[in-house]
Amino acid sequence: MEPFPDSDITFPNLFFPENILDLYGKHVENGGLRAAHGGHMAYVPSNGVFPAAMGDFLADTLCTYAGRSTESPGGVAMNNMLLEWMAEVFGYPDGFQGNLTSGGSSATVIAMATAR
């Protein structure tokens, strides 16, 4: 059985980069709705938009650890600038401190430990 019955790409040739991109475009990207489109108003899933994709690309390729200023003073400074900017946007007072996490699970654990 072929992995994609309506495709003319055979199994041994499936793993060539041009075939992978073709299959992704045909069967994944164009197979549903575009939730990242500005006109899509139904719900907000975690879908890629260009600035987020570029940030993810840079983080994945450069692998900068921004957890401590010893390893990456620029990365920590950027995290702090983002937190200060968000505090200003949401009207928090001067001296506000926060934390950037990798996702909801770690954010929940940190919030529960802080509330304790």
KAJOVEN-V308029 format. One record per pair of residues at least 4 apart in sequence whose ideal C-beta (glycine too) atoms are under 6 Angstrom apart, sorted by sequence separation. I is the first residue (numbers start at 1). GAP is how many residues later the second one is. If there is no record, write none. Layout:
BEGIN
i: <I,I>
gap: <GAP,GAP>
END
This chain:
BEGIN
i: <9,23,24,25,27,48,58,69,92,102,9,14,35,48,87,101,13,65,66,101,65,69,64,66,87,9,35,66,36,64,35,36,66,83,79,4>
gap: <4,4,4,4,4,4,4,4,4,4,5,5,5,5,5,5,6,6,6,6,7,7,8,9,9,10,10,10,11,11,12,13,13,15,21,23>
END
